[in-house]
Amino acid sequence: MHTEIVMIGTELLLGQIVDTNAAYIGRILAENGINLFQKTTVGDNRARILRVLDAALDRADVVLTSGGLGPTEDDITRECVAELAGQPLEFRHDLYEQLAARFQRIRRPMSDNNKKQAFAPRGATAIENPNGTAPGLIVDTGRGVVICMPGVPHELEAMLTASVLPYIRERFGLSGLVHYRVLKVCGVGESRVDSAIGDLIVSSDNPKIGLLASPDAVKIRISARANTLHEADALIDALESHVRDRLPGLVMGVDEDTLQSVVDGLLVQRGWTLAVAESVTGGMIAQRLTAAGSQSLMGAVAVPPGRLDGHDLQQAAVQWAANVRAQFQADAGLAMTANLSERRAVAAFCPPDGPTATWELAFARCDELSQLRTSVICLERLRRLLSGIEDSAQDART
């Protein structure tokens, strides 16, 4: 079966709100082995909504919509679907009673315009909305099924998982699932990852591999279709082993792992605390560790990079690492110095039981994106040091 999604709302087109619903629907459909072929966004315009829905039904068995089910004049999804299906809107006493009961529970008066939400195309199946007033609708148009859900995220999410997915699976006799695992690689570009595993990407069918680059990491998504989660995991395990062999020591974490949480975990395993001094990254390393709920971070300082310029950046970095370690009485110190005119930075890690390690970092500018990338490169190098993984100069560049 083929599905499409139509996101309805002028506010989406104008960028006034971020469309998180489409991402959620796509992810949930994929996890359930349901093929999604297209997403369309359309404003609150009757003619355009009708054209979009009509075109979607030419291609898809099921069209999922989000938005336009509220009580206001610009909420016109139900009217458009009724016209498309050739069925008049009918007042439903059962839906009105549900609306009245909900307003009574939340102790709010029901406005006259809320009565609009009790109308549905003739023959439509209403979907209960446990988190709001707008019921969903399932309308069989004769060409395909249109399933309408509200635009409020927590209302849509509950409706999709509790009602819509079970309906689709039963209606089309679907079985099995699609499960995926995401491996994360930091400090290495997407092209290098592709060079290492490109043949696996091309040759793998089930499971499949996909790459997604971001400032934080290159994400390697391995997805498998199977009857059970156990079977899917077995398929993924085998391919993950090949990926790790091609990228020895470079897979930083899996799924929800973050670079900062992994580094913090390695420090905790050793029983070490950490203090940080930053220049060009402007405190972003400490911020990331703090956001991860770090148990190892003792304190941090951020100094404008111009004040740490010097002829010997390496010597300055080593000195700052020792100073910040002493300042916060930590077991280890991490520091970064920078020369803005040369676009060079040097990081130093001063451990409690060995020689201080230093490495160079290149950065393009001092904007937020460069700070993010430089902080990731620095933390990744620290992860490799703590893990005993050999590094190469080409990996330590932004």
PyMOL commands that set and color helices and strands:
alter all, ss='L'
color gray80, all
select helices_A, chain A and resi 10-13+20-31+46-59+77-85+93-105+112-118+153-171+190-203+229-246+259-270+284-291+305-308+313-327+368-387+393-395
alter helices_A, ss='H'
color red, helices_A
select strands_A, chain A and resi 2-8+35-42+62-66+89-91+119-121+125-127+136-140+145-149+177-185+208-213+218-226+251-254+274-278+297-302+332-339+344-350+357-362
alter strands_A, ss='S'
color yellow, strands_A
deselect
rebuild
show_as cartoon
